[in-house]
Amino acid sequence: MPVIQGRTREQLRQHIGYALGALYVSSASTNGSTTTVVDNTLVLGGADNYIGYWLRLTSGDDDGEIRRVTDSAIASNVTTLTIMPALSASSTSGDTYELWQGAYSPASIDDFINQTIIGATGNAYDPIENIELHGDGKQIRFDIPSNISMISKIEYRHNVSSTRIHACTAVFDEHSTLVATTLSSAITDTEATSVAVTSASELRTDQQILVGSEKMTISGISSNTLTVTRGAGSTTAATHSSGASVLLFPIVDTKDRRQGTASNKFIIPAAAGIDQIVTDSITSKDFSKYDTIEMWVKSTVATSAGNLKLLLDNTAACASPLETLSIPALSADTWTFVRMSLENPETDTAIISVGLEYDADIGAVTVWIDDIMAVANDTAEWTTLPRHNWRIDKEARDLILVRDGHDAVGYSLIKITGGDKPALLSSDSTVTEIDENFIIANATNLALISTSGGPATDPDAKRQLSAYWAAQAERSRRALPLLVNVRHVE
């Protein structure tokens, strides 16, 4: 794409106004009212010189409001503009504004800007590289990210410097603060295998629980009575008081997974409090040469970024995490491959504990995690997937890998190179994504055409000026990049 300055809608509109010779930009010199704006720089012309003009506030409490000037009076070199309808709040000293000749409504100029952007679609685009998708060796259809409307190239990562933090084939069982329920009666016998709890609805056979410092493994559940193996995980069987918290560990799920033989499944009850965590110990690893954590996550409810967090620490049980990484937003019941940047990799030289933190009250939820990796992002090596190995289902907005493409991608990160339709400018602060010279020239042309009238009613030669700006717009259009080998998503 051409190099652009990233001008805002307000800057573009004002440039167009100057090109039309139809705009004066100033600010109020003193306080006015809801129906007046006062300025000591408007001294040209007679007292009624500005009747019929458009006034648009560009700052203050009335920012964005457009009003018609119904009277203008000059006294002691100060002009008072009377406007209608009334502003939402009284104008004040320093409020900036635009004053447009009556033929050119600033709202119309905004519309001409967006018409120009729409007209450029297909010739101009916002370039995008996207690495949200990941092959799993089985999937052939992938939802194309919503911000992509055209694709020029598909690549897959065939090599990257990485180390696996946790394969998730073994359960997280180092430490838990995640309360599932409580004991409904005391455990007075260290050899007792029957444990009564207030509610067993969140517990599963083969799951490990923690009561006090003792781990137990559930071998059977009957109503709210658990049959357990005592002193699991090298802990010591002990007595426990009625009402003691029963803390929850995840279970290994061999059916719902993305890599290897299993994932970790966390069943989080509605009563769970925020900031509760479950951790697992790992062999000490040095992550200082890596910059990104990649993993798979699934949740039974939609989450916002940071509702769940991944913890990494050089102390046991993630007691004082060196890294607290916000897991991105998740759609409900959808495995999502997520990537998170390490915040301080230089300190991550001896990580021995990894944890999942429940950081917001999102109610009862089950969360799966799988294949947690640390990668050095810049070491990635990519292979282009031949175009005959992929296609687009426009109706479903799906990327489809044909058999050879599926085999080539396998379990790899996928990069999409393409673009998005240039965004319309919805507010004065939004920035153009395409060449501003094209927008200015074409919108100026549209404005002149809209006010020129017929040949007999064009004393200002607006049609001649329009032809000049149309030629300028066409030159700018030809400078836009030619899209080749692009497949459209929509």
N, C-alpha and C positions, 0 to 999 in steps of 0.2 A: 504494500500500500504506500501511497505518497506520505512523506513526512508531514505530520500535522501539528499545529500548535496546541490542540486540545482546547479550543475556545468554547465557552459556555453559550447557552442559548441567548442569554442577555447580551454578551459580547457580539454574537453573530447578528442579532436583531439590530443593535445600534450601528454596526458597520453597514448593514443594509439601509438603515435610515439615513446615514451620511451619504451613501451612494445615490439615494433618491433625492437628496437635498431637502428632506422632509422632517428632520429631527433636530431638536435642541435638547441637550442633556444638562441638567443643573441640579441644584438642591435648594430647599427652602431656607431663607435667610433668617426667618423668625417664626414663632409659633403661629399657626393658623387655627382652623376649626374643622369640623367634619365636612363643611361645604366650601372651604377656602384653603388655598395654598399661597403663601406670600414669599416673593423672591425679589431681591434688589438688583438682579442682573438682567431682568427682562425690561429693557427701557427702549427698545426699538419699536417703531410703529406707533399708531394712535392708541387711544384708550381701549378701543374695541378690537384691537389687532388679533387677539387670540380666540375670539368667539368661534366655536365650532371645532377647535382643536381637540385632540385626544390627550389626556394626561394619564400616565401610568406611573404609579409609585414603585420604586425599586428597592426600598429599604424601609425600616421602621415598622410600626404596628399595622400599616396598611399595605405592606409589601405585596405586589402583584395585582392590586386593585386598579381597574381602568375606569376612568370617568370622562364625561364630556364637559368641555369648558362652555359655560353659558354666558359669562361676562368677564371682562378684564378691565381693571381700573388702575390708573397710574397716579400716585401722589407722592411728591418728594422723592422722585426717582425709585419708588418702590411699587412693584406691580402686584396686585391682588387678583388671583384667578378664582372665580366662582365656578364651582363644579356641581354636577348632578349625575346620578343620585348621591346622597351623602356617603362619606367614607365610614368605615366601621369604627374608626377612632380619629380624634383630631390630629391633623398634621402638625408636626413639630419641627423646630429648627434643626437643620441637618438632614432631614428626610430627602433622599435623592429621588429624582423623577425624570421621566422622559416626556417631552411635549412633541406630539406628532401632528403634522398637517391633517386636516379633516378627511382628506381622501384616503389616508392610510391608517387603518385601525391597527394598533400594535398586536391585537389578537389575530388579525389576518396575517400579519408578518410571521407570527409564530406558526401559523398553519402553513404558510408558504415554505417555511424551513422544513417542516415535517413532510410536506408534499415532495420536496426535493430529495429528502432522504429515502422516501418510499420509491421515487423514480430511479434512484441509484441502485436499488436492490437488484442483484444479478450482475452489476458492474463493479460494485464495491462491497466489501465485507469486512467484518472484524475478525482478524486471524486468531485462531485458537489451536493450542495443543492441549489435549486432554488425556490424562492417565488414570481415570476413575475405574476403568474396567479391568478385569483379571480373569483369564481362563482358568478352568478347574479340571480340564481333561475330559469333561462330559458335556458341558453346556455348548450349544451351537448358536443360540439366540441371546443377544444382549440388548438391553434398553439403551438407546442412544441418549446421552445426556441432553437435557432440555435446551441448553444454550448452543447447540450445534445444529445448523440448518444445511450445511454442505460439507462433504468429506472428500479430500483429495488423496489421502494416503492412510493406510493402516500398517502399523508396525508392531512387532512383539519383542519384548526384552529377552534376549537369549543368554545374557550374562550380566551379573552385577556382583560387586563385592558385598557379602552379607554373612550374617551368622544367625542361627535360629535361637531365639530366646526360650520359647516353649512350644513344643509340638501339639500340646493339649490332648495327647493320647493318654496321659496320666492325670489324675485329678489334682486340682489345687487343694492341698491339705496341710499347709504350714500353719496358718492362723486364720481365725474368723472373728469378726465382731457382728456378723449378720444374724440377728435374732429371728428364729423361726417360730418358736413357741416357748413355753415354760413347763417345768415339771409340775404335775398336778398332785404328786405325793412324793415324799422323801425317798431317797435310795439309801437304805441303812446297811445293806449287805454288799460288800465289794465283789461278791460272786454272783449277785442277782443278775439275771438276764432279761427280766421283764421290767419295762420302764413305762410308767404312765405319764402322758403329757396332756396339756390342755387342749391341743388340737394337732392332729397328725396330717392335716390336709396338704401341707406343703412338703411333706417328707416322702421319701421313696425307698423301696428296698435296695440294698447295696450302697446306700448313701452313708457318708460318715457325718457324725455330729460331734459337737464339743460342749461338754458340761463342765464348768470349772476348768481344770487343766487336763481333764480326761477325755480322750477321744473314744467314741463308740461307733461300731459299724452296724447298721440296721440290716437284719436278716429277714424280718417279717413284720407286718403291720396288721393289727386287728383292731378296728375302730380307732381309739386313741391310745392303744397300748402297743408299745414297740417291743419286739424281740431283738436283742442286741448282743454283739460280741464286745466284751469289756476290754479296756486297756489297749485299744487299737493304736497303731502308729507309734509303738514304743512308749506310750504313756502308761501311767499306773492307775489301776482301778481305785476309786475312792468313794466315800459317802458324799451325798449331796442333799441339800435341803429342799423341801417343797417350795415351789416358786422360782427355783434357780433357772436362769436363762438357758435355753437349748439353742446353741449357735449352729449355723448351717454351713456345710461345705457343698460344693457342686457335685454333680454325678458325671461319670463318663458316658457320653452318648455315642454309640457306635453306628447309629442309623442316620442321624442328621449331622453332617460334617462336610468340610470342603477339601480337606487334605489329609492324607494318612488314614488311620483306622478309626479315629474318634475325635470328638470335640468335647469341651467342658460346658456343661449345662447348669446354669445358676437359676434356681427357682426362688425368686425373691417375693416374700409375702407382702400383703398390703400394709401390714403393721411395721414393716422395716423402716428404720430411721435413716435420715440422710447421713452421709459421711461414714457409713458402715462399709467395711472392706473384707475381702477374702484374698489371702495371699498364698504363694507357694515358693519354696526355696529352690534355687537353681545353682548349678556349679558356677563359681565366680567367673564373670566374663568382663572383658574390657570393651566398652562401646565407644571409646574416645575417637576412633577413626570413622565412626558412622554418624549420619545426620538425620536419619528417618526411621520411624517404626512403622511397619506394615503388618496388618492382621485382618482376619475375617471376624465380623460381628453380626449377630442377628438378635432381634428383640421382638417379643410378641406385641409390643405397642410402639407407636411412633415416638421417637425421642428427639430432643433438641441437642445441639452441640453442647457438650459438657455435662449432660445429665449422667453420663457414665464416664469414668476416667480410668486410664491405665497408669499404674504406679510402678516405678523402678527405684530400687534402693540398694545401698551397700551395707545396710543393717538388716537384721532378721525381722520378718513380719512387716516390712515396709514401715518401720517405726518412725522414720523421718525421711520421707521420699526425696531422692535427688531429682526425680522427674515426676511431675503430675501432668499427664497429657490428656487433654479433652478429646474424647472420642466424638467424631463428627455426627451430625444428625442422621438418624436412621428411619427408614420407612418400616412400617409394621410387617412382620413375618417375611422379611426379605434379607437374605444373606448379602452383606455389603463389604466390599474390600475397602479398608480405610487406610490412610497414610497420615502420620502425624510427625511433625518436626521435633527432634530432640531440642530441649531448651538450653542445656548446658552439657554438651557431650564431653567437653574436656574434663569434667569431674566424674564421668561415668566409667571409671577405670576398674572397678571391682564390684559389679552388680551381683548380689546374691539373692535378691528377693523380687518377685513380680506380683502385682496385685490388681484386682478390679475393685473400683470404688463406686458405690451407689451414692451419687452426689446430689440428687434431687428427688423429691417425692413424686414419683410418676405412677404410684399405685402398684398393685400386684403385677409382676412382670417376670417373664422367663427370658434369660439372656444366654446365648451361646457364643463362645469365642473359640477361635481356631488359628493355629499356625502363626504365632507371633515372631516376627523377624526384625532384625536391625539391618539396615542397608546403607551403603554409601551411595547416595543418589547420583552423584556426578560420574560414577564409574560405569553406569549402565551402557550396555552395547545393544543396539537395536537392529533388527532385520525387517526389511520391508516385505509385507505379505503381498504376493502377486495379485493383481486386480481380479483375476478370474477365480481367486479363492475366497472372495467375499462379495456380498451384495447387500442391498438395502430394501427392507420391506417398509415402504413409505406409510402405508396405512397404519401399521403397528409401531412405526418409528423404531424398528429393530435393525441392528446389525446382525447379519447371518453369515456364519462361516460354513462354506461347503466342506466336504469331507477332507480334502487335502489341507485346506486352511485350518480346520479343526485339529488335525494331526500335527500341523506345524506349530500352532500356538500352544497346545497342550496346557501345562500349568505355568502360564507366563502372564506378566503384566502387558496390557495392550495400550498402545498410544494411537490416538486419533488426531490426525492433522487435518484441519478444515477451517471452517469459519461460521460466524453467526450473521444473521441479517443485521445491518447497522441499526442501532437502537434509535427510536424516536426520542426527541428531547421533550420531556414531560414537565420540566420546571426550569427556571432561569439558571439554576446551578448545574444542570446536567451538561455533560461535555460531549461534543461531537466525536464520533468514531471514524468519520470519513473526512476527506479533504475539505477544509473550510472555504477555500477559494471557489470550489464548485458550488457549495451551498450558497455563498454570498451572491455569486453571479446569477445562478438560476432563480433564487428567491427574488432578487431585484428585478429580473426579467418578468416573473409572474406578477409582481406588484405593479409594474408599469403597464402590463397588458390589461390588468384588472381595472385600471382607471383611465385608459387612453381614449375610450369611445371610438366613434367612427372617424374616417378621414377628415370629414368636415368639422368635427368637434375635437380636434387634437391640436390646439394652438401651441401647446408646450412640446410638440414633437415627441410625445412619449413613445409612439410606435418606433420611431427612429432610434431612440435610446434603448428601447426594448431589444431591437435587432442587435445593437452593440453588445448588450449584456448576454443575449442568447449565444452570440459567437464566443464570448468569454467562457460561458458555461460549457459549450461544446469542446473548447480547447481543454478545459479542466477535466471534462468527462473522459477525453481520450488519454489523459495522463493516469487515469485509474487503472489498476492492474487488470490484465486480461486473464480471466479464470479459465484454466485448461485442465482437462482430466478430472473434473469435479463431478461427483455424484450428489444430487440434491436429496435431502432428507424429507423436505416438505415443499 
